[in-house]
Amino acid sequence: MSWEATFNQIVDALLPQLQATEHLKLSLVAEDSQFTRFNRGKVRQTGSVTKGGLDLTLMANQRSANQSLPFTGEKATDWPALIDALQDLRAELSQLPEDPYLVIPSTEATSREVYDGKLPNELVPELMPPLADVDAAGLYAGGKAIRAYADSAGARHWFETDTFTLDYSLFNEDGKAVKGTYAGREWATTAYTEKLAASKQLLEQMAQPRKTVERGQYRTYGSPDAVPYLARKLSWGGISEASLRRGGSALGPLQRCDRTLSPKLSLTEDFSQGQMPRFNSFGELSPLTMPLIQSGTLTNTLVSARTAKEYNIPSTYAEAGEYLRSPVIAPGSLAEADILAALDTGLYLSNLHYLNWSDRPNGRITGMTRYACFWVENGKIVAPIEDLRFDESLYHFWGQGLIDLTESVAFVPEVGSYSYRDLGGLTVPGMLVDGFTYTL
């Protein structure tokens, strides 16, 4: 089955069906994936999923309506459903209110990116042997993922990639866990076993009696698995231009120069890794790289075509939701071998969860520690800790409190698969912070 050929055929057939005042967008998401779930040294569930979905948007007279429908990759099946959907949307449009900021397709940008991978031919012999000596639970998801777009202005984009993600947890006899991920386009047994070895080493440390840490401020190291939970908050009322304009952004004080961030912090939207398509739901093609925060200074924000129209400003080709799609935080100078010595005495955080804004206009984030988090004294891990709640401002942990970032970075994948496998992830270093605040 050639999904790309069928997609192009139905686009070519659909566009002549439009009336003079109509505009159209057609988006495709599809995958051919293998899922394997395991625990306690055994595969419990495995299977493959092949599916696709189309999203058709019709626009006319400053109104728009959309409909989602399955995509089989066979024109004989998909075409009648599309024609029916087009007729339904025409009937619906006249009943809808006008949208003053409706973005009509206007670009003729085109792109085609295809990334071949090397996924395991036989997964179980690669996956399970290194887990034989430990109680492990997890999910492997891998295969081909597709995103495509076409519209009546002539834009047409195709993105296809082979990827895999492995999301796992290792447990000790007391039920305490260490969480990890392994992802990429090429499965490498050596890299996989090294990743597991590091997780197993942390699991051994979890066998010690747990320490209760009193609330207060502590020198803290956040691993590359912990940092993404903080960075993702910038996609929710942070780096969005619409959020800034409406006064609800955590970066408002930075934009107004009321607060500052550390010159050690730089954040870039970077599509050069090929983890995510560069095109967005408006058919625009984003720059290969775009600096957002450079040496602590807010350089660019995420401006969608809709926000650009509403405020009469240039677009930065962001997605409609103005969220981070392929973020990279630049490394620092802290060597991995020196992390514990630099931490000296304080907390080592491997993972976080339940994060939310506690005071978004001032950049305060609250959340919980989880999994392998430790108390460290004199550069040595002493004991795992009881879970703690933190409440801290990004203007502290990425501002005056930021001591350093690690010189190495890690790619931390998105592992969701609720409707389709998520693409992309975050590339981040670990970070060492002075005086991180824990409230209970």
C-alpha positions as CSV (number, residue, x, y, z in Angstrom):
1,M,0.0,0.0,0.0
2,S,1.4,3.4,-1.0
3,W,-0.2,5.9,1.4
4,E,1.7,8.8,-0.2
5,A,0.4,8.0,-3.7
6,T,-3.1,7.6,-2.5
7,F,-3.0,10.9,-0.6
8,N,-1.7,12.8,-3.6
9,Q,-4.4,11.2,-5.8
10,I,-7.3,12.2,-3.6
11,V,-5.9,15.7,-3.2
12,D,-5.6,16.1,-6.9
13,A,-9.2,14.8,-7.4
14,L,-10.6,16.8,-4.5
15,L,-9.3,20.3,-5.3
16,P,-11.3,20.6,-8.6
17,Q,-14.5,19.9,-6.7
18,L,-14.2,23.3,-4.9
19,Q,-16.5,26.2,-5.7
20,A,-15.1,29.6,-6.5
21,T,-15.4,31.0,-3.0
22,E,-14.2,27.9,-1.1
23,H,-10.9,27.0,0.4
24,L,-9.8,23.6,1.7
25,K,-7.2,22.0,4.0
26,L,-6.6,18.2,4.2
27,S,-4.4,16.7,6.9
28,L,-3.3,13.1,7.3
29,V,-2.0,11.1,10.3
30,A,-1.1,7.4,9.8
31,E,1.0,4.7,11.3
32,D,2.1,1.1,10.9
33,S,3.2,0.2,14.4
34,Q,4.2,-2.7,16.6
35,F,3.3,-2.6,20.3
36,T,4.8,-5.0,22.8
37,R,3.9,-4.8,26.5
38,F,5.9,-6.8,29.1
39,N,6.3,-7.3,32.9
40,R,8.0,-9.7,35.2
41,G,10.3,-11.0,32.5
42,K,7.5,-12.0,30.1
43,V,5.8,-10.5,27.1
44,R,2.2,-10.1,28.1
45,Q,0.7,-8.5,25.0
46,T,2.0,-7.9,21.5
47,G,0.5,-6.9,18.2
48,S,0.5,-4.5,15.3
49,V,-1.7,-1.6,14.3
50,T,-2.1,-0.1,10.8
51,K,-4.4,2.9,10.6
52,G,-4.8,6.4,9.3
53,G,-7.1,9.4,9.7
54,L,-7.9,12.4,7.5
55,D,-9.0,15.8,8.8
56,L,-10.9,17.9,6.2
57,T,-11.5,21.6,6.7
58,L,-13.7,23.6,4.4
59,M,-13.7,27.5,4.5
60,A,-15.9,30.0,2.8
61,N,-17.3,33.5,3.6
62,Q,-15.1,33.8,6.7
63,R,-16.5,30.6,8.1
64,S,-14.9,27.1,8.6
65,A,-16.0,23.6,9.4
66,N,-14.1,20.4,9.6
67,Q,-14.7,16.7,9.7
68,S,-12.5,13.7,10.6
69,L,-12.7,10.4,8.8
70,P,-10.7,7.2,8.4
71,F,-8.0,6.8,5.8
72,T,-7.4,3.3,4.4
73,G,-4.9,4.2,1.7
74,E,-7.2,2.8,-1.0
75,K,-8.7,5.5,-3.2
76,A,-11.7,3.4,-4.1
77,T,-12.6,3.4,-0.4
78,D,-11.4,6.8,0.8
79,W,-12.8,8.9,-2.1
80,P,-16.5,8.4,-1.6
81,A,-16.2,9.2,2.1
82,L,-14.3,12.4,1.3
83,I,-16.9,13.6,-1.2
84,D,-19.7,12.9,1.3
85,A,-17.8,14.8,3.9
86,L,-17.3,17.8,1.5
87,Q,-21.1,17.9,0.9
88,D,-21.8,17.8,4.7
89,L,-19.4,20.6,5.4
90,R,-21.0,22.8,2.7
91,A,-24.3,22.3,4.4
92,E,-22.9,23.1,7.8
93,L,-21.0,26.2,6.9
94,S,-24.0,28.5,6.4
95,Q,-25.1,27.7,9.9
96,L,-21.9,28.8,11.5
97,P,-20.8,32.3,12.8
98,E,-18.1,34.3,11.0
99,D,-14.6,34.0,12.4
100,P,-12.7,37.4,12.1
101,Y,-9.3,35.7,12.5
102,L,-9.8,32.8,10.2
103,V,-6.6,32.0,8.4
104,I,-7.2,31.2,4.7
105,P,-4.5,29.0,2.9
106,S,-2.1,31.3,1.1
107,T,1.3,29.6,0.9
108,E,2.5,27.3,-1.9
109,A,5.2,25.8,0.3
110,T,6.0,22.2,-0.3
111,S,8.3,19.7,1.5
112,R,9.0,16.0,1.6
113,E,11.0,14.3,4.3
114,V,11.4,10.5,4.6
115,Y,13.6,9.0,7.3
116,D,14.3,5.3,7.1
117,G,15.1,3.5,10.4
118,K,16.6,0.3,11.5
119,L,14.1,-1.3,13.9
120,P,14.5,-4.8,15.3
121,N,13.5,-7.5,12.9
122,E,12.7,-9.8,15.8
123,L,12.0,-7.6,18.8
124,V,11.7,-10.0,21.7
125,P,15.2,-11.5,21.4
126,E,16.6,-8.0,21.5
127,L,14.3,-6.7,24.2
128,M,14.0,-9.3,26.9
129,P,17.4,-10.9,27.6
130,P,18.8,-7.8,29.3
131,L,15.7,-7.7,31.5
132,A,16.1,-11.3,32.8
133,D,17.7,-10.3,36.1
134,V,15.3,-7.6,37.1
135,D,11.5,-7.1,37.6
136,A,10.6,-4.8,34.7
137,A,7.4,-3.5,33.2
138,G,7.2,-1.4,30.0
139,L,5.9,-0.8,26.5
140,Y,7.7,-0.8,23.2
141,A,6.1,1.1,20.4
142,G,7.7,1.3,17.0
143,G,7.2,1.4,13.3
144,K,6.4,3.9,10.5
145,A,4.7,7.2,11.3
146,I,3.2,9.6,8.7
147,R,2.1,13.2,8.8
148,A,0.9,15.0,5.6
149,Y,-0.9,18.2,4.6
150,A,-2.3,19.7,1.4
151,D,-4.5,22.8,0.7
152,S,-6.2,24.7,-2.0
153,A,-3.5,27.3,-2.2
154,G,-1.0,24.7,-3.4
155,A,0.9,23.8,-0.2
156,R,1.7,20.1,0.0
157,H,3.8,18.3,2.6
158,W,4.8,14.8,3.4
159,F,6.7,13.6,6.5
160,E,7.4,9.9,7.1
161,T,9.7,8.3,9.6
162,D,10.6,5.0,11.2
163,T,10.9,5.4,15.0
164,F,10.6,3.5,18.2
165,T,10.2,4.3,21.9
166,L,10.7,2.1,24.9
167,D,9.1,3.3,28.1
168,Y,10.1,1.1,31.1
169,S,10.2,0.9,34.9
170,L,12.4,-1.4,37.0
171,F,11.2,-2.5,40.4
172,N,12.9,-3.8,43.6
173,E,11.4,-6.2,46.2
174,D,9.8,-3.3,48.0
175,G,8.0,-2.2,44.9
176,K,10.1,1.0,44.5
177,A,10.8,1.8,40.9
178,V,13.3,3.5,38.5
179,K,11.9,4.8,35.3
180,G,13.7,5.1,32.0
181,T,13.2,5.6,28.2
182,Y,15.1,4.5,25.1
183,A,14.2,5.8,21.7
184,G,15.4,6.6,18.2
185,R,15.3,5.5,14.6
186,E,18.0,2.8,14.9
187,W,17.9,0.2,17.6
188,A,21.4,-0.4,19.0
189,T,21.7,-3.3,21.5
190,T,24.8,-1.7,23.1
191,A,23.1,1.6,23.8
192,Y,20.0,-0.2,25.1
193,T,22.0,-2.3,27.6
194,E,24.0,0.7,28.7
195,K,20.8,2.6,29.4
196,L,19.4,-0.4,31.4
197,A,22.7,-0.7,33.3
198,A,22.5,2.9,34.5
199,S,18.8,2.3,35.6
200,K,19.8,-0.9,37.4
201,Q,22.6,1.0,39.3
202,L,20.0,3.5,40.5
203,L,17.7,0.6,41.5
204,E,20.4,-0.9,43.7
205,Q,20.6,2.5,45.5
206,M,16.8,2.3,46.1
207,A,17.3,-0.7,48.5
208,Q,18.6,1.6,51.3
209,P,16.1,2.8,53.9
210,R,14.2,5.9,52.7
211,K,15.0,9.3,54.2
212,T,12.4,11.9,55.1
213,V,13.6,15.3,54.0
214,E,12.1,18.4,55.8
215,R,10.7,21.1,53.7
216,G,13.1,23.9,52.8
217,Q,15.5,25.0,50.1
218,Y,18.2,22.5,49.0
219,R,20.9,22.3,46.4
220,T,19.4,20.1,43.7
221,Y,20.4,18.2,40.6
222,G,17.7,17.5,38.0
223,S,18.6,14.7,35.5
224,P,17.8,14.9,31.8
225,D,14.7,12.8,32.6
226,A,13.5,15.3,35.1
227,V,14.2,18.6,33.1
228,P,11.6,17.9,30.4
229,Y,8.7,18.1,32.9
230,L,9.8,21.7,33.7
231,A,10.5,22.6,30.1
232,R,7.1,21.3,28.9
233,K,5.3,23.9,31.0
234,L,6.6,26.6,28.6
235,S,4.1,25.1,26.1
236,W,1.2,26.0,28.5
237,G,1.1,29.7,29.0
238,G,4.8,30.3,28.5
239,I,6.4,30.8,25.0
240,S,3.1,31.5,23.3
241,E,2.7,35.0,21.8
242,A,-1.1,34.9,22.3
243,S,-0.6,34.1,25.9
244,L,1.8,36.9,26.3
245,R,-0.5,39.4,24.6
246,R,-3.4,38.3,26.8
247,G,-1.4,38.8,30.0
248,G,-1.3,35.1,31.1
249,S,2.2,34.1,30.2
250,A,4.8,33.0,32.7
251,L,7.4,34.8,30.5
252,G,5.6,38.1,30.7
253,P,8.0,39.4,33.4
254,L,11.0,38.4,31.2
255,Q,9.5,40.1,28.1
256,R,8.9,43.3,30.1
257,C,12.5,43.0,31.6
258,D,11.0,42.9,35.1
259,R,12.8,39.5,35.7
260,T,15.8,37.9,34.2
261,L,17.0,34.4,33.4
262,S,20.6,33.0,33.6
263,P,22.9,33.7,30.6
264,K,23.6,29.9,30.9
265,L,20.1,29.2,29.5
266,S,19.4,28.9,25.8
267,L,16.3,27.3,24.2
268,T,15.9,26.7,20.5
269,E,13.2,25.2,18.3
270,D,15.3,22.8,16.2
271,F,13.8,20.7,13.4
272,S,17.2,19.6,12.0
273,Q,17.0,16.4,14.0
274,G,14.1,15.2,11.9
275,Q,12.0,14.2,14.9
276,M,9.0,16.2,13.9
277,P,7.6,17.7,10.6
278,R,8.5,21.3,10.0
279,F,5.1,22.1,8.4
280,N,2.2,23.2,10.6
281,S,-1.6,23.0,10.4
282,F,-1.6,26.2,8.3
283,G,0.6,24.7,5.6
284,E,3.5,26.9,6.6
285,L,7.1,25.6,6.7
286,S,8.9,26.5,9.9
287,P,12.6,27.5,9.8
288,L,15.0,24.7,10.4
289,T,16.1,26.3,13.6
290,M,14.8,29.3,15.6
291,P,16.3,30.6,18.8
292,L,13.6,31.3,21.5
293,I,15.8,32.2,24.5
294,Q,19.4,33.1,23.9
295,S,21.7,33.4,26.9
296,G,18.7,34.2,29.1
297,T,17.2,36.8,26.7
298,L,13.8,36.2,25.1
299,T,14.6,36.4,21.4
300,N,11.5,35.0,19.7
301,T,8.1,33.7,20.7
302,L,5.8,31.2,19.1
303,V,3.5,33.1,16.8
304,S,0.8,31.2,14.9
305,A,-0.7,32.5,11.7
306,R,-4.0,33.2,13.6
307,T,-2.2,35.2,16.3
308,A,-0.3,37.1,13.6
309,K,-3.6,38.0,12.0
310,E,-5.3,39.0,15.2
311,Y,-2.5,41.3,16.3
312,N,-1.1,42.3,12.9
313,I,2.4,41.0,13.6
314,P,4.6,38.6,11.7
315,S,4.1,34.9,12.1
316,T,7.0,32.7,13.3
317,Y,5.3,29.7,11.7
318,A,4.2,28.1,15.0
319,E,1.5,25.5,15.3
320,A,-2.0,26.7,16.1
321,G,-1.6,26.0,19.8
322,E,1.8,27.8,19.9
323,Y,3.5,25.0,21.8
324,L,7.0,23.7,21.5
325,R,7.4,21.0,18.9
326,S,11.1,20.2,18.7
327,P,12.8,22.0,21.6
328,V,16.5,21.8,22.5
329,I,18.1,23.3,25.6
330,A,21.8,24.0,25.0
331,P,24.3,22.2,27.2
332,G,26.5,23.7,29.8
333,S,30.0,22.8,31.2
334,L,29.2,20.3,34.0
335,A,30.8,16.9,33.2
336,E,28.7,13.9,34.0
337,A,31.5,12.4,36.1
338,D,31.4,15.6,38.3
339,I,27.7,15.8,39.0
340,L,27.6,14.3,42.5
341,A,30.8,16.2,43.5
342,A,29.3,19.5,42.3
343,L,26.0,18.7,44.0
344,D,28.0,18.0,47.2
345,T,25.0,17.9,49.7
346,G,21.4,18.0,48.5
347,L,18.9,16.3,46.3
348,Y,19.4,14.2,43.2
349,L,16.1,14.1,41.1
350,S,15.7,11.4,38.5
351,N,12.0,12.1,37.7
352,L,9.1,14.4,38.4
353,H,5.3,14.4,37.9
354,Y,2.0,16.1,38.7
355,L,3.4,19.5,37.5
356,N,1.2,22.5,37.2
357,W,1.5,26.3,37.4
358,S,1.0,27.5,41.0
359,D,1.4,31.2,40.0
360,R,1.7,31.4,36.2
361,P,2.2,35.2,35.9
362,N,5.2,34.9,38.1
363,G,6.5,31.6,36.6
364,R,6.0,29.4,39.7
365,I,5.6,25.7,39.1
366,T,4.5,23.0,41.6
367,G,5.0,19.3,41.3
368,M,6.2,16.1,43.0
369,T,9.3,14.0,43.0
370,R,9.0,10.4,42.0
371,Y,10.9,7.2,41.3
372,A,14.6,7.3,41.9
373,C,15.3,10.5,43.9
374,F,18.1,10.6,46.5
375,W,19.6,12.5,49.3
376,V,23.3,13.1,48.6
377,E,26.0,14.1,51.2
378,N,29.6,15.0,50.4
379,G,29.2,13.9,46.8
380,K,27.8,10.4,47.6
381,I,24.3,9.0,47.4
382,V,23.2,8.3,51.0
383,A,19.5,7.2,50.7
384,P,16.4,7.4,48.6
385,I,13.9,10.0,49.8
386,E,10.3,10.1,50.6
387,D,8.4,11.9,47.9
388,L,8.5,15.7,48.1
389,R,6.3,18.5,46.7
390,F,8.2,21.4,45.2
391,D,7.0,25.0,44.4
392,E,9.6,27.1,42.6
393,S,9.8,29.9,40.1
394,L,11.5,29.3,36.7
395,Y,13.1,32.7,37.4
396,H,15.0,31.0,40.1
397,F,15.9,27.5,38.7
398,W,16.6,29.0,35.3
399,G,17.7,32.3,36.7
400,Q,19.9,33.3,39.6
401,G,19.7,29.8,41.1
402,L,21.1,28.0,38.0
403,I,24.6,26.9,38.8
404,D,25.3,24.9,35.6
405,L,23.9,22.6,33.0
406,T,25.6,19.3,32.0
407,E,27.9,19.3,29.0
408,S,26.0,16.3,27.6
409,V,22.4,16.3,26.5
410,A,19.8,13.5,26.1
411,F,16.8,13.0,23.8
412,V,13.7,12.3,26.0
413,P,10.9,11.1,23.7
414,E,7.2,11.7,23.8
415,V,5.8,8.2,24.5
416,G,2.0,8.8,24.2
417,S,0.0,6.5,22.0
418,Y,-3.7,7.3,22.8
419,S,-4.9,7.8,19.2
420,Y,-1.6,7.6,17.3
421,R,2.0,7.3,18.4
422,D,3.3,10.7,19.5
423,L,6.3,12.0,17.6
424,G,9.3,14.0,18.8
425,G,10.6,14.8,22.3
426,L,12.9,17.2,24.0
427,T,16.7,17.3,23.9
428,V,18.0,18.6,27.2
429,P,20.9,18.6,29.6
430,G,20.8,18.0,33.4
431,M,20.8,21.0,35.6
432,L,22.3,21.9,39.0
433,V,20.3,24.5,41.0
434,D,21.1,26.2,44.3
435,G,18.3,26.6,46.8
436,F,15.4,24.8,45.1
437,T,12.3,25.1,47.2
438,Y,10.4,22.1,48.6
439,T,7.1,22.9,50.4
440,L,6.1,19.5,51.9
